[in-house]
Amino acid sequence: MDDADRRSPTPGASSRPRKKMAQKSTTVKGTPQIKERSKFYEDLVEEMRRKMCCHKIRESLLSSSSGFLNYRGVLNWAVVVLILTHTHMVFENLITYGILVDPVQIIAFALSDPNTWPSSYLIIVSNIFIIIALHIERSLSALAMSEKMGYTIQMINLGAILLIPLIVLKVLTTSTAVGSAMVLTVHSIIFMKLYSYHEVNRWLREEWAPLGLKSAMKQPGITSCVFGNDESNSYWNNIDQVITYPDNLTIRDIYYFLLAPTLCYQMNFPKSSKVRIRFLLRRLFEMWVLPVTRKSMMPFVEMKLTIIIHQLLLLAIPNHFMWLIFFHGFFHSTLNFIAELMRFGDRRFYRDWWNSETLTYFWSNSNIIFHKWCMRHVYRPLVEMGYSKWEGQTFVFVLSALYHEYLLAAPLNMFRLWVFLEMMLQVPMAWILSKYVRGLYGNAVVWICIILGPALVMHMYIHDYYVFQERKVNA
């Protein structure tokens, strides 16, 4: 068989492949058409379903079972209502009473007589106590002073920080209540900071004392608070920048700590890599300065009970709004501004106290700075000394109540114990909440306590102060 015969297929043999090929071509051509038809019918069915069926099983968004958590719009609404409400109150007070606080007159009065500046003098004098504290720690690190003597001088210095302002403000009657409150606040903050400063440096000496080598103090250990190259210590990537004991006993280090937004001292605070100018400007814009006005008051003893309740409820919401503005202006804007300016890395000044279901959670999360100091320097030492957790918590709470009473009673020259009693009454309320009421109902009760508690106590002090001043004038 030659090549031509091999290449020419037989008639029967050639027809079969052609049929198969035709079938294949028909199938290939028909597949897109089937897909188009099926897609057309699916779209048609979906369109009909949208027209005819508009209901399905769903929960309301405000129901707890819906799982919806985005309430950002509600927060914006609250801010808008807050601004509009206070704008109305400002205009109402201006129309009714006029400008009661004139900054020009205050500055002119202050400049007319330097004897009216005891508050400013006392804040400047506080630097003496700071230098004394630093000198004590330097002497202890150089073994020029015994631990017992150093501890005694430290306690005397810390006691003087709290007592000297009280004595001076009591003797000098030219100081105002606002100025006195500012002085006592500053001195109490310095007291807590220096106490933490002394405690941490004592712990550092106790760590290295068994080694008996000054060279050991130069080795960064766990007390240097630098743990590798994580994000919180990105500033300390260069080991030469790490401060070790006793190189931390410098003017720069102690004043950085005193200006930093924290009450707890440590070496090598976490720092951000740079200062963000836009962040600074935003926080600066958020710092509000509000004029404080007052209405004429009459003593509670001359009022009916219904009028007293009406007055208290009338002032509760505005006082609470002022507290919220103070919280945002100080704990968020001011402290973040200072932290950004100083590149201080730990910005956790508060937690989600607004979600508190118990008063205990509110106390421990609304002011992280003070809570951290109490836990580190009061509660844990008491537990380590053998006291129970309940006794430690009670002592911390009583100390906190006395501290708030100190800040209010002393500037007003009145010892009423309103703050102390209010905080003590919150103890059984906290137990009832933790035992019987939780969840949304617990959060509602906490909000009621926040609104009607501190705001009304403040009102009681202001009322007593003005009634006391009126009686002095009439006498």
C-alpha positions in Angstrom: 0.0 0.0 0.0 1.4 3.3 -1.1 1.4 6.6 0.7 -1.7 7.9 -1.2 -3.8 5.0 -0.1 -2.7 5.4 3.6 -3.7 9.1 3.5 -7.2 8.6 2.0 -9.7 7.2 4.5 -12.5 4.9 3.7 -16.0 6.4 3.3 -17.4 4.6 6.4 -14.5 5.4 8.5 -14.6 9.1 7.7 -18.3 9.6 8.5 -18.1 8.5 12.2 -15.5 11.0 13.3 -17.4 13.8 11.5 -20.5 12.9 13.5 -18.6 13.0 16.8 -17.0 16.2 15.9 -20.4 17.7 15.0 -21.8 16.6 18.3 -18.9 18.1 20.1 -19.2 21.4 18.3 -22.9 21.5 19.1 -22.2 20.8 22.8 -19.5 23.5 23.0 -21.7 26.0 21.2 -24.7 25.1 23.4 -23.0 25.3 26.9 -22.9 29.2 27.0 -26.5 29.4 26.0 -27.6 27.0 28.8 -25.5 29.1 31.3 -27.0 32.3 30.1 -30.5 30.9 30.4 -29.9 29.5 33.9 -28.4 32.9 35.0 -31.4 34.7 33.5 -33.9 32.5 35.4 -31.9 32.9 38.7 -31.9 36.7 38.3 -35.6 36.6 37.5 -36.4 34.4 40.6 -34.3 36.7 42.8 -36.0 39.8 41.4 -39.4 38.2 42.1 -38.3 37.2 45.6 -37.3 40.8 46.3 -40.6 42.0 45.1 -42.8 39.5 46.8 -40.9 38.5 50.0 -39.8 41.4 52.2 -39.8 39.8 55.7 -37.4 37.4 57.4 -36.5 36.5 61.0 -34.5 39.4 62.5 -34.0 41.1 65.9 -34.4 44.8 66.6 -31.0 46.5 66.8 -31.6 47.8 70.3 -32.3 44.2 71.6 -29.5 42.5 73.4 -30.0 39.4 71.3 -29.3 41.3 68.0 -25.6 41.4 68.5 -25.4 45.0 67.3 -22.7 47.0 68.9 -22.1 50.1 66.8 -23.5 53.0 68.8 -21.2 55.7 67.5 -24.1 57.8 66.3 -25.7 57.8 69.8 -22.4 59.1 71.2 -22.4 61.9 68.6 -26.0 62.7 69.5 -25.1 62.9 73.2 -22.3 65.3 72.4 -24.5 67.5 70.3 -27.2 67.6 73.0 -24.6 68.4 75.6 -23.2 71.3 73.6 -26.7 72.7 72.8 -27.9 72.4 76.4 -24.9 74.2 77.8 -25.0 76.9 75.1 -28.6 77.5 76.2 -27.6 77.6 79.9 -24.7 80.1 79.1 -27.0 82.5 77.3 -29.7 82.2 80.0 -27.2 83.0 82.7 -25.8 85.9 80.7 -29.2 87.4 80.1 -30.4 86.9 83.7 -27.3 87.7 85.7 -24.7 89.1 83.3 -21.0 88.3 83.5 -20.3 87.2 87.1 -16.6 86.3 86.5 -14.5 89.0 84.9 -10.9 87.8 84.2 -9.6 91.4 83.8 -10.7 92.3 87.4 -9.3 89.1 88.8 -5.9 89.8 87.2 -5.9 93.4 88.3 -6.8 92.4 91.8 -4.0 89.8 91.9 -1.4 92.3 90.6 -2.5 95.0 93.0 -1.2 93.2 96.1 1.4 90.3 96.1 0.0 89.1 99.4 -3.0 87.7 97.5 -0.8 85.1 95.9 -0.2 82.5 98.6 -1.4 79.7 96.3 1.3 80.6 93.7 4.0 80.9 96.4 3.1 77.5 97.8 3.3 75.8 94.4 6.8 77.4 93.9 7.9 76.3 97.4 7.0 72.7 96.6 10.3 72.5 94.6 12.1 72.5 98.0 10.5 69.2 99.0 11.4 67.7 95.6 15.1 68.7 95.9 15.1 67.3 99.5 13.7 64.0 98.3 16.3 63.7 95.5 19.1 64.5 98.0 17.9 61.8 100.3 17.9 59.2 97.6 21.4 60.2 96.4 22.7 59.9 100.0 21.1 56.4 100.4 22.6 55.2 97.1 26.1 56.4 98.1 25.7 54.7 101.5 26.2 58.0 103.2 23.0 57.5 105.2 21.4 54.5 106.8 18.1 53.1 105.6 16.4 53.9 108.9 17.5 57.5 109.0 16.6 57.9 105.3 13.1 56.5 105.8 12.5 58.8 108.8 13.6 61.9 106.8 11.5 60.8 103.9 8.4 60.5 106.1 9.0 64.0 107.6 9.4 65.5 104.2 6.3 63.8 102.8 4.3 64.9 105.9 5.5 68.5 105.4 4.2 68.4 101.8 0.6 67.8 103.1 0.7 69.8 106.3 2.5 73.0 105.5 0.0 74.1 102.8 -2.9 73.5 105.3 -1.2 75.6 108.0 -0.3 78.5 105.6 -3.8 78.6 104.0 -5.4 78.6 107.4 -3.2 81.5 108.7 -3.4 83.6 105.5 -7.1 84.5 104.9 -6.4 86.2 101.6 -6.3 82.9 99.7 -9.4 82.0 97.7 -11.2 78.6 97.8 -10.2 77.9 94.2 -6.6 78.8 94.7 -6.5 76.7 97.9 -8.0 73.7 96.1 -5.4 74.0 93.4 -2.5 74.2 95.9 -3.7 71.1 97.9 -4.3 69.2 94.6 -0.7 69.9 93.4 0.8 69.1 96.8 -1.1 65.9 97.2 0.0 64.8 93.7 3.6 65.6 94.6 3.1 63.6 97.8 2.0 60.5 95.9 4.6 60.8 93.3 7.5 61.2 95.8 6.2 58.3 97.8 6.3 56.1 94.7 9.8 57.6 93.9 11.1 56.6 97.3 9.5 53.1 97.3 10.8 52.2 93.8 14.4 53.4 94.6 14.2 51.4 97.9 13.2 48.3 95.9 16.2 48.9 93.6 18.6 49.1 96.5 17.1 45.9 97.9 17.6 44.1 94.6 21.3 44.9 94.3 22.3 45.0 98.0 23.0 41.2 98.2 25.5 41.5 95.4 27.5 44.2 97.2 28.9 45.5 93.9 28.3 48.9 92.4 29.2 47.4 89.0 26.1 45.2 89.2 24.0 48.3 89.3 25.1 49.1 85.8 23.6 45.9 84.3 20.1 46.4 82.9 17.9 43.9 84.7 14.2 43.4 85.2 14.1 46.7 87.2 15.2 48.7 84.2 11.7 48.0 82.7 13.2 47.3 79.2 12.1 43.9 77.9 13.5 43.4 74.4 12.5 45.3 71.3 8.8 45.2 71.6 6.6 48.2 70.6 6.3 49.6 74.2 10.1 49.9 74.3 10.8 51.0 70.7 12.5 54.1 72.1 15.1 52.0 74.0 16.5 50.0 71.1 19.9 51.5 71.8 21.1 49.9 75.0 23.3 52.9 75.8 20.1 55.0 76.3 18.8 52.7 79.1 19.0 54.2 82.5 20.1 52.0 85.4 20.3 52.6 89.1 21.7 54.9 90.5 22.0 56.9 87.3 18.3 57.7 87.5 18.9 60.0 90.5 19.1 63.2 88.5 17.2 66.4 88.4 16.1 65.7 84.8 14.7 62.2 85.7 12.8 63.3 88.8 11.2 66.3 87.1 10.3 64.2 84.0 8.4 61.9 86.4 6.8 64.8 88.3 5.5 66.3 85.0 4.5 63.0 83.4 0.8 61.9 83.6 1.4 59.1 86.1 1.7 58.6 89.8 3.8 55.5 89.7 7.6 55.8 89.2 9.8 53.5 87.1 13.0 53.7 85.3 12.9 54.1 81.5 9.3 55.0 80.9 7.9 53.8 77.6 8.2 56.6 75.1 6.8 57.3 71.6 9.3 57.8 68.8 8.3 61.4 68.1 5.9 64.2 69.0 2.8 64.3 66.8 2.0 68.0 66.1 -1.5 67.2 64.7 -2.3 65.1 67.8 -1.2 68.0 70.1 -3.3 70.6 68.3 -6.4 68.3 68.5 -6.0 67.8 72.3 -5.3 71.5 72.7 -8.5 72.3 70.9 -10.5 70.0 73.1 -9.5 71.7 76.3 -12.6 73.8 77.3 -12.6 76.7 79.7 -16.1 77.1 81.2 -17.2 80.1 83.2 -18.7 79.1 86.6 -21.8 81.0 87.7 -23.9 80.6 90.8 -27.5 81.5 91.7 -28.6 83.0 95.0 -29.2 80.3 97.6 -31.2 80.1 100.8 -30.4 77.7 103.6 -32.0 74.2 103.4 -33.5 74.7 106.8 -35.7 77.4 105.4 -37.0 75.3 102.5 -39.7 72.7 102.2 -38.6 69.1 101.5 -40.1 69.2 98.0 -38.2 72.4 97.2 -35.0 70.8 98.4 -35.5 67.7 96.2 -36.4 70.0 93.3 -33.3 72.1 93.7 -31.0 69.1 94.0 -32.5 67.4 90.9 -32.4 70.6 89.0 -28.7 71.0 89.7 -27.7 67.3 89.4 -27.7 67.1 85.5 -25.7 70.4 84.9 -23.2 69.3 87.6 -22.9 65.9 86.0 -22.4 67.4 82.6 -19.6 69.6 84.0 -18.1 66.5 85.5 -18.2 64.7 82.1 -16.6 67.7 80.5 -13.9 67.8 83.2 -13.3 64.1 82.6 -12.8 64.5 78.9 -10.9 67.8 79.2 -8.5 66.5 81.9 -8.2 62.7 81.6 -8.3 62.6 77.8 -7.3 65.9 76.3 -4.9 67.4 79.0 -3.1 64.2 80.0 -2.8 63.1 76.3 -1.4 66.6 75.5 1.2 66.3 78.3 2.0 62.7 77.4 2.5 63.6 73.7 4.6 66.6 74.6 6.8 64.4 76.8 6.7 61.4 74.5 5.3 59.4 77.4 4.1 56.0 76.0 1.6 54.7 78.5 -1.7 56.5 77.6 -4.1 54.2 79.5 -5.5 56.8 81.9 -9.0 55.3 82.0 -10.9 52.2 80.8 -14.5 51.8 79.8 -16.0 52.9 83.1 -19.2 54.0 81.2 -20.0 50.3 80.8 -19.6 49.6 84.5 -22.1 47.1 85.9 -20.8 47.5 89.4 -19.5 50.4 91.4 -16.3 48.5 92.1 -15.5 48.4 88.4 -16.3 52.1 88.1 -13.9 53.0 91.0 -11.0 51.0 89.6 -11.4 52.1 85.9 -12.4 55.7 85.9 -9.0 56.9 87.2 -6.3 54.4 86.3 -3.5 56.7 87.5 -4.8 56.9 91.1 -5.9 53.2 91.1 -2.5 52.0 90.0 -0.8 54.0 92.7 -3.1 52.6 95.4 -2.6 49.1 94.2 1.1 49.3 93.9 1.9 51.3 97.1 -1.0 50.6 99.5 -3.0 47.4 98.7 -0.2 45.0 97.7 2.1 45.9 100.6 -0.8 45.4 103.0 -1.6 41.9 101.5 2.1 41.0 101.6 2.2 42.0 105.3 -0.6 39.4 106.0 -3.8 41.5 105.8 -6.7 39.9 103.9 -7.8 41.2 100.5 -11.0 42.6 102.0 -9.0 44.5 104.6 -6.7 45.9 102.0 -9.6 47.0 99.8 -11.3 48.6 102.7 -8.2 50.5 103.7 -7.7 51.8 100.2 -11.3 52.9 99.9 -11.2 54.7 103.2 -7.9 56.4 102.2 -9.4 57.5 98.9 -12.5 58.9 100.7 -10.2 60.9 103.2 -8.2 62.1 100.2 -11.2 63.5 98.5 -12.4 65.1 101.7 -9.0 66.7 102.2 -9.2 68.3 98.7 -12.7 69.8 99.4 -13.0 70.5 103.1 -9.6 72.3 103.5 -10.0 74.9 100.7 -13.5 75.7 101.9 -12.5 75.8 105.6 -15.4 73.6 106.4 -15.3 70.1 107.9 -18.6 68.5 106.8 -17.6 64.9 105.8 -20.1 65.0 102.9 -17.7 63.3 100.5 -16.6 60.8 103.1 -20.1 59.8 104.0 -21.2 59.6 100.3 -18.3 57.3 99.5 -19.0 55.2 102.6 -22.6 54.8 101.6 -21.5 53.5 98.2 -19.9 50.4 99.9 -23.2 48.7 100.7 -24.6 49.8 97.3 -21.6 48.2 95.6 -22.2 44.9 97.5 -25.9 44.9 96.5 -25.1 45.6 92.9 -22.4 42.8 92.7 -24.8 40.4 94.5 -28.2 41.0 93.0 -28.1 43.5 90.0 -25.9 43.0 87.0 -26.0 43.6 83.2 -27.9 46.6 81.8 -29.8 47.2 85.1 -26.6 47.3 87.0 -25.2 49.8 84.5 -28.3 51.9 84.9 -27.9 51.9 88.7 -24.2 52.9 88.4 -25.1 55.8 86.2 -27.7 57.0 88.7 -25.1 56.8 91.4 -22.6 58.7 89.3 -25.2 61.4 88.5 -26.8 61.8 91.9 -23.7 61.1 94.1 -20.6 63.3 93.5 -22.5 66.1 91.8 -25.0 66.5 94.7 -22.2 66.2 97.3 -20.4 69.1 95.5 -23.6 71.0 95.6 -23.9 70.5 99.3 -20.4 71.9 99.9 -21.1 74.9 97.7 -24.4 75.5 99.4 -22.9 75.3 102.9 -20.0 77.5 101.8 -22.2 80.3 100.6 -24.6 80.1 103.5 -21.6 80.3 105.9 -20.3 83.3 104.0 -23.7 85.0 104.2 -23.9 84.4 107.9 -20.4 85.9 108.4 -21.4 89.0 106.5 -24.7 89.4 108.4 -23.0 88.9 111.7 
